[in-house]
Amino acid sequence: MISLSTGLEDSEKVTVAFLVAVGAAESGRPTLMFLTKEAVRLAVDGVAVAVACDGCPSLTDLMKRYEAAGGRYYVCPICLNAKRLDQAPLLDTAEAQGTVPMWAWIGDEGATTFSY
């Protein structure tokens, strides 16, 4: 489970979070990204377009790899509402879900978590 609160204002941090998520998903681990604060914008179709640095993979490519490997997004509904994005079209692999569904996804066995 990767918790990401940063958006394109810090594309390097977002890239690192996605590299971790891609690594987990492509290794066959069930992987969920919980997007909050500015990161909720990344789940809006067409927004996540950036290259953080020379030699860095594009965010678009990382997201495609993550989604192809079965990665999913839970997008904080409170944050969507606060940013007036509650009616915005989300990615097919994203859904507005809060902390209770996130904990249900984690389950009783626990999970490895990363926070960015």
C-alpha contacts under 8 A as a table, 3 or more apart, distances in Angstrom:
res1	aa1	res2	aa2	distance
1	M	31	T	5.78
1	M	32	L	4.91
1	M	33	M	5.75
1	M	34	F	7.25
1	M	106	I	7.82
1	M	111	A	6.77
1	M	112	T	6.29
1	M	113	T	4.74
1	M	114	F	6.43
2	I	17	A	7.13
2	I	21	A	6.75
2	I	31	T	7.76
2	I	32	L	6.31
2	I	33	M	4.66
2	I	34	F	6.16
2	I	113	T	5.65
2	I	114	F	4.77
2	I	115	S	5.78
2	I	116	Y	7.64
3	S	33	M	5.74
3	S	34	F	4.73
3	S	35	L	6.16
3	S	36	T	7.65
3	S	113	T	7.44
3	S	114	F	6.14
3	S	115	S	4.62
3	S	116	Y	6.12
4	L	14	V	7.55
4	L	17	A	7.12
4	L	33	M	7.00
4	L	34	F	6.18
4	L	35	L	5.09
4	L	36	T	6.26
4	L	39	A	6.16
4	L	115	S	5.97
4	L	116	Y	4.80
5	S	35	L	5.93
5	S	36	T	4.65
5	S	37	K	5.05
5	S	38	E	5.91
5	S	39	A	4.95
5	S	40	V	7.72
5	S	116	Y	6.29
6	T	9	E	7.12
6	T	10	D	6.54
6	T	13	K	7.20
6	T	14	V	6.51
6	T	36	T	7.73
6	T	37	K	6.88
6	T	38	E	5.41
6	T	39	A	4.92
6	T	116	Y	6.79
7	G	10	D	6.15
7	G	11	S	6.79
7	G	14	V	6.50
7	G	37	K	7.96
7	G	38	E	4.77
7	G	39	A	4.20
7	G	40	V	7.50
7	G	41	R	6.91
7	G	42	L	6.71
8	L	11	S	4.78
8	L	14	V	7.13
8	L	38	E	7.86
8	L	39	A	7.67
8	L	42	L	7.92
8	L	48	A	7.54
8	L	50	A	7.48
10	D	13	K	5.58
10	D	14	V	6.52
11	S	14	V	4.95
11	S	15	T	5.98
11	S	50	A	6.92
11	S	51	V	7.20
11	S	52	A	5.05
12	E	15	T	5.00
12	E	16	V	6.28
12	E	52	A	4.95
12	E	53	C	7.30
13	K	16	V	5.15
13	K	17	A	6.27
13	K	116	Y	6.84
14	V	17	A	5.11
14	V	18	F	6.22
14	V	116	Y	7.59
15	T	18	F	5.09
15	T	19	L	6.08
15	T	52	A	6.79
15	T	56	C	7.99
15	T	57	P	7.97
15	T	59	L	6.42
15	T	62	L	7.94
16	V	19	L	5.01
16	V	20	V	6.32
17	A	20	V	5.26
17	A	21	A	6.23
17	A	115	S	7.97
17	A	116	Y	6.43
18	F	21	A	4.81
18	F	22	V	5.85
18	F	59	L	7.81
18	F	62	L	6.39
18	F	63	M	7.22
18	F	66	Y	7.67
19	L	22	V	5.14
19	L	23	G	6.06
19	L	62	L	7.11
20	V	23	G	5.13
20	V	24	A	6.30
21	A	24	A	5.20
21	A	25	A	6.09
21	A	31	T	6.81
21	A	32	L	7.91
21	A	33	M	7.50
21	A	66	Y	6.76
21	A	71	G	7.71
22	V	25	A	5.13
22	V	26	E	5.78
22	V	62	L	6.92
22	V	65	R	6.54
22	V	66	Y	4.84
22	V	69	A	7.63
22	V	71	G	7.86
23	G	26	E	5.35
23	G	27	S	6.07
24	A	27	S	5.14
24	A	28	G	6.68
24	A	29	R	5.44
24	A	30	P	7.60
24	A	31	T	6.53
25	A	28	G	5.26
25	A	29	R	5.18
25	A	30	P	6.28
25	A	31	T	5.57
25	A	66	Y	6.33
25	A	69	A	5.37
25	A	70	G	6.49
25	A	71	G	5.93
26	E	29	R	7.30
26	E	65	R	7.97
26	E	66	Y	7.35
26	E	69	A	5.36
28	G	69	A	7.52
30	P	70	G	7.46
30	P	71	G	7.11
31	T	70	G	7.46
31	T	71	G	5.20
31	T	72	R	6.62
32	L	71	G	5.93
32	L	72	R	5.02
32	L	73	Y	5.64
32	L	74	Y	7.12
33	M	71	G	7.68
33	M	72	R	6.35
33	M	73	Y	4.79
33	M	74	Y	6.21
34	F	73	Y	5.90
34	F	74	Y	4.85
34	F	75	V	5.93
34	F	76	C	7.25
34	F	102	M	7.54
35	L	39	A	5.24
35	L	40	V	5.17
35	L	43	A	7.95
35	L	73	Y	7.01
35	L	74	Y	6.24
35	L	75	V	4.85
35	L	76	C	6.09
36	T	39	A	5.35
36	T	40	V	5.36
36	T	75	V	6.47
36	T	76	C	5.36
36	T	79	C	6.13
37	K	40	V	6.09
37	K	76	C	7.93
37	K	79	C	5.64
38	E	41	R	6.02
39	A	42	L	5.47
39	A	43	A	7.63
40	V	43	A	5.63
40	V	44	V	7.33
40	V	75	V	5.88
40	V	76	C	6.96
40	V	79	C	6.93
40	V	80	L	6.49
41	R	44	V	5.35
41	R	47	V	6.67
41	R	48	A	7.67
41	R	85	L	7.90
42	L	45	D	7.70
42	L	47	V	5.84
42	L	48	A	5.02
43	A	47	V	7.53
43	A	48	A	7.56
43	A	73	Y	7.59
43	A	75	V	7.23
43	A	90	L	5.45
43	A	91	L	5.63
43	A	94	A	6.37
44	V	47	V	5.85
44	V	48	A	7.77
44	V	88	A	6.38
44	V	89	P	5.82
44	V	90	L	4.45
44	V	91	L	6.02
45	D	48	A	7.71
45	D	89	P	5.97
45	D	90	L	5.33
45	D	91	L	5.18
46	G	49	V	7.18
48	A	59	L	6.44
48	A	60	T	6.31
49	V	58	S	7.41
49	V	59	L	6.02
49	V	60	T	5.73
50	A	58	S	5.91
50	A	59	L	5.49
50	A	60	T	7.18
51	V	54	D	7.79
51	V	56	C	6.44
51	V	57	P	6.53
51	V	58	S	4.56
51	V	59	L	6.10
52	A	56	C	6.16
52	A	57	P	7.87
52	A	58	S	7.30
52	A	59	L	7.95
53	C	56	C	5.22
57	P	61	D	6.72
57	P	62	L	6.84
58	S	61	D	5.30
58	S	62	L	6.39
59	L	62	L	5.03
59	L	63	M	6.05
60	T	63	M	5.21
60	T	64	K	6.26
61	D	64	K	5.10
61	D	65	R	6.24
62	L	65	R	5.14
62	L	66	Y	6.09
63	M	66	Y	4.99
63	M	67	E	6.07
64	K	67	E	5.24
64	K	68	A	5.98
65	R	68	A	5.06
65	R	69	A	6.18
66	Y	69	A	5.27
66	Y	70	G	6.63
66	Y	71	G	5.20
67	E	70	G	5.14
67	E	71	G	4.77
67	E	72	R	6.66
67	E	93	T	6.89
68	A	71	G	7.21
71	G	93	T	7.54
72	R	93	T	5.24
72	R	94	A	6.08
73	Y	93	T	6.16
73	Y	94	A	4.49
73	Y	95	E	6.42
74	Y	94	A	5.84
74	Y	95	E	5.31
74	Y	96	A	5.79
74	Y	97	Q	5.18
74	Y	98	G	7.16
74	Y	102	M	7.35
75	V	79	C	7.97
75	V	80	L	7.52
75	V	94	A	6.72
75	V	95	E	5.87
75	V	96	A	4.62
75	V	97	Q	5.59
75	V	98	G	7.04
76	C	79	C	5.33
76	C	80	L	6.32
76	C	96	A	5.87
76	C	97	Q	5.67
76	C	98	G	5.12
76	C	99	T	7.77
77	P	80	L	4.93
77	P	81	N	6.17
77	P	86	D	7.22
77	P	96	A	5.16
77	P	97	Q	6.03
77	P	98	G	6.20
78	I	81	N	5.17
78	I	82	A	6.12
78	I	98	G	7.83
79	C	82	A	4.97
79	C	83	K	6.16
80	L	83	K	5.31
80	L	84	R	6.05
80	L	85	L	4.85
80	L	86	D	4.99
81	N	84	R	4.84
81	N	85	L	5.88
81	N	86	D	5.04
82	A	85	L	7.64
83	K	86	D	7.82
84	R	87	Q	7.57
85	L	88	A	5.04
90	L	94	A	6.06
90	L	95	E	7.14
91	L	94	A	5.21
91	L	95	E	7.98
92	D	95	E	7.93
97	Q	100	V	7.99
97	Q	101	P	6.20
97	Q	102	M	7.27
98	G	101	P	5.89
98	G	102	M	6.36
99	T	102	M	4.81
99	T	103	W	6.13
100	V	103	W	5.23
100	V	104	A	6.26
101	P	104	A	4.84
101	P	105	W	6.10
102	M	105	W	5.08
102	M	106	I	6.35
103	W	106	I	4.95
103	W	107	G	6.16
104	A	107	G	5.02
106	I	109	E	7.31
106	I	110	G	5.70
106	I	111	A	5.88
107	G	110	G	5.98
